[in-house]
C-alpha cells in the first residue's frame, strides 16, 4: 500500500517512509517559520529608520519654513523702519525750513507737508508695532520648533542605533537557523522538498500546517477538509495537501512532540 501511494505521488525510492518525512518536515517548517519572520524583521528595520528620517526631514522643512517666515517679517520691519526714519528726517527738514519762509503760503505748504508726513509716520509706527508682535510670536514658534526637532533627532538616532543592534542579532539568528536548515533539508526526499519549498515561497513561509481536527479545517486557510482527505492524513501513506491553499497537511496529535 505504501509503495503504491508513493508511486502515485512520485516518491518511489524514498529512503524514509511518509511518516518519517512528515516529522522531518515538521522540524523544517519550524525553522523556516522563524527564518521567514526574522528576514521580514530585518527588512522592516531599515524601512522603519527611513520612515523616521522622512518624518524628520518633513519636520525640518517646516522649521526652515518658519525661519523663512520670520526672516521675511524682519526684513519688512527693517524696510518700514528705514522709511519711518526717512520721513522723520523730512519732518525735521521741513520744520527747519518753516523758520526761513517769507510768505504765509510757503508756511502753509510746509505745514501741510509736515502733517502728511506725520500721518504717514503714525501708520508706519502702527505697522511696525504689529510686525514686532508678529516677529516675537514667530520667533517663539521657531524656538519651540527647533527644540522639538532636536528632541526628535536625538530620539531617531537612539531608535536607529537600537534597530541596527536588533538587526545584527536577527542576522546572527538567521545564520544559526540557516545552519540548522542545512542539516534538516537533506533528510527530506528531494521531490518532497522541492514541492514543500515551492509552497513555502508562495505562502510566505508556511507550507506545512496542522489539520484542525474539531473544525475539520486546514490550519493555513481554515477551509474545510473532506472526510476522505482527513482519513488519508491520519494514515500517513501519502502527502495530503489542502484543496484550497495547497499547503501540506498533517494530523496534529501525531506530531505534538515533534
C-alpha positions in Angstrom: 0.0 0.0 0.0 2.8 2.4 1.0 4.7 1.7 -2.2 1.6 2.2 -4.4 0.9 5.5 -2.6 4.5 6.7 -3.1 4.3 5.7 -6.8 1.1 7.8 -7.2 2.9 10.8 -5.5 6.1 10.2 -7.5 8.2 9.4 -4.4 9.2 5.8 -5.1 12.8 5.1 -3.9 12.4 7.5 -1.0 14.8 6.4 1.9 12.2 7.1 4.6 8.5 6.5 4.8 6.0 9.3 4.7 5.5 9.3 8.5 9.2 9.9 9.0 9.2 12.5 6.2 6.3 14.3 7.9 8.3 14.5 11.2 11.3 16.0 9.4 9.0 18.5 7.6 7.6 19.5 11.0 11.1 20.4 12.2 12.0 22.0 8.9 8.8 24.1 8.9 9.5 25.3 12.5 13.0 26.5 11.3 11.6 28.1 8.1 8.8 29.9 10.0 11.5 31.5 12.2 13.7 32.3 9.2 10.9 34.0 7.3 9.8 36.0 10.4 13.4 37.1 11.1 14.0 38.1 7.5 10.8 40.2 7.5 12.0 41.9 10.6 15.4 42.5 9.1 13.8 44.1 6.1 11.4 46.1 8.2 14.2 47.6 10.4 15.8 49.8 7.7 12.4 50.7 6.4 11.4 52.0 9.8 14.6 54.0 10.0 13.9 55.5 6.6 10.3 56.3 7.6 11.6 58.1 10.7 14.1 60.0 8.6 11.3 61.1 6.2 9.2 62.4 9.0 12.2 64.2 10.4 13.0 65.7 7.0 9.4 67.0 6.7 9.6 68.5 10.2 12.9 70.1 9.4 11.4 71.7 6.3 8.6 73.1 8.5 11.2 74.6 10.8 13.0 76.1 7.8 9.7 77.5 6.6 9.1 79.1 10.0 12.6 80.6 10.0 12.0 81.9 6.5 8.7 83.5 7.5 10.5 85.1 10.5 13.1 86.4 8.2 10.5 87.9 5.8 8.9 89.7 8.8 12.2 91.0 10.0 13.1 92.3 6.5 9.7 94.1 6.2 10.1 95.6 9.6 13.6 96.8 8.7 12.3 98.3 5.5 9.5 100.1 7.3 11.8 101.4 10.0 14.0 102.8 7.2 11.0 104.5 5.6 10.0 105.9 9.0 13.5 107.3 9.7 13.5 108.9 6.2 10.1 110.5 6.8 11.0 111.7 10.3 14.1 113.3 8.7 11.9 115.1 6.2 9.7 116.3 9.0 12.7 117.8 10.8 13.9 119.3 7.5 10.6 120.9 6.8 10.3 122.2 10.3 13.7 123.9 9.9 12.5 125.4 6.6 9.4 126.9 8.3 11.7 129.3 10.2 13.1 130.5 6.8 9.9 131.0 4.8 8.8 134.6 4.0 5.1 134.1 3.0 2.1 132.5 4.6 1.6 130.5 1.5 5.0 128.8 1.8 4.4 128.3 5.5 1.0 126.7 4.8 2.5 124.3 2.2 5.3 123.2 4.6 2.8 122.8 7.4 0.7 120.6 5.1 3.7 118.5 4.1 4.7 118.0 7.8 1.1 117.0 8.7 1.0 114.5 5.8 4.4 113.0 6.8 3.4 112.7 10.5 0.2 110.9 9.4 2.2 108.5 7.3 4.6 108.0 10.2 1.7 107.2 12.5 0.6 104.5 10.2 4.1 103.2 9.8 4.6 103.1 13.5 1.4 101.0 14.0 2.5 98.6 11.2 6.0 98.3 12.8 4.4 97.5 16.2 2.3 94.8 14.6 5.3 93.4 12.8 7.3 93.4 16.1 4.5 91.5 17.8 4.2 89.1 14.9 8.0 88.6 14.9 8.1 87.9 18.6 5.4 85.2 18.2 7.0 83.7 15.1 10.4 83.7 16.9 8.8 81.8 19.8 7.3 79.3 17.3 10.8 78.9 15.7 12.5 78.3 19.0 9.9 75.8 20.1 10.0 74.0 16.7 13.8 73.9 16.8 13.7 72.4 20.3 11.2 69.8 19.2 13.2 69.0 16.1 16.4 68.4 18.1 14.5 66.1 20.5 13.1 64.2 17.5 16.6 63.9 16.0 18.0 62.6 19.3 15.1 60.1 19.6 15.5 58.9 16.0 19.3 58.5 16.4 18.7 56.4 19.5 16.0 54.4 17.8 18.1 53.8 14.7 21.0 52.6 16.9 18.6 50.2 18.7 17.2 48.9 15.4 20.7 48.3 14.0 21.7 46.4 17.1 18.5 44.3 16.9 19.0 43.7 13.2 22.5 42.4 14.0 21.0 40.0 16.5 18.4 38.9 14.0 21.1 38.3 11.3 23.0 36.2 13.8 19.9 34.1 14.5 19.3 33.8 10.7 22.8 32.4 10.3 22.2 29.9 13.1 18.9 28.8 11.7 20.3 28.6 8.2 22.8 26.0 9.5 20.0 24.1 11.2 18.1 24.1 7.9 21.1 22.9 6.0 21.2 19.9 8.3 17.5 19.2 8.1 16.8 19.7 4.4 18.9 16.7 3.1 16.8 14.4 5.3 13.7 15.2 3.2 13.3 13.4 -0.1 14.3 15.8 -2.9 10.9 15.7 -4.7 9.0 16.3 -1.4 11.5 19.1 -0.5 11.1 20.7 -3.9 7.3 20.6 -3.5 7.5 21.9 0.1 9.7 24.8 -0.9 7.5 25.8 -3.8 4.6 26.1 -1.4 6.8 27.8 1.2 7.7 30.6 -1.2 4.1 31.1 -2.4 2.6 31.0 1.1 5.2 33.4 2.8 7.0 30.8 4.9 4.0 28.5 5.9 3.8 25.3 3.8 3.2 22.6 6.4 0.2 23.1 8.6 -1.9 21.0 11.1 -5.4 19.9 10.5 -7.9 21.5 12.8 -9.5 18.2 14.0 -12.6 19.6 15.6 -13.4 22.0 12.8 -12.1 19.6 10.2 -10.3 22.5 8.6 -6.9 23.4 7.2 -4.6 25.1 9.7 -3.4 27.5 7.0 -6.5 28.8 5.2 -9.2 27.4 7.6 -11.2 25.9 4.8 -13.0 22.6 5.4 -11.1 19.4 4.6 -13.1 16.5 3.1 -13.5 13.4 5.3 -11.6 11.2 2.9 -8.6 13.5 3.0 -8.8 13.6 6.8 -8.5 9.8 6.8 -5.6 9.9 4.4 -3.8 12.5 6.6 -4.2 10.1 9.6 -3.0 7.1 7.7 0.2 8.9 6.6 0.6 6.9 3.5 1.0 9.9 1.2 1.3 13.6 1.3 -2.1 15.3 1.5 -2.5 18.9 0.6 -5.3 21.4 1.2 -7.6 21.7 -1.9 -7.9 25.4 -1.2 -4.4 26.7 -0.4 -2.2 23.7 -1.5 -0.4 23.6 1.9 0.7 20.1 3.1 -1.4 18.9 6.0 -0.6 16.8 9.0 -2.5 15.3 11.9 -1.5 17.4 15.0 -1.7 14.7 17.6 0.8 12.5 15.7 3.4 15.3 15.8 2.7 17.2 19.0 6.1 16.1 20.4 8.0 16.5 17.1 
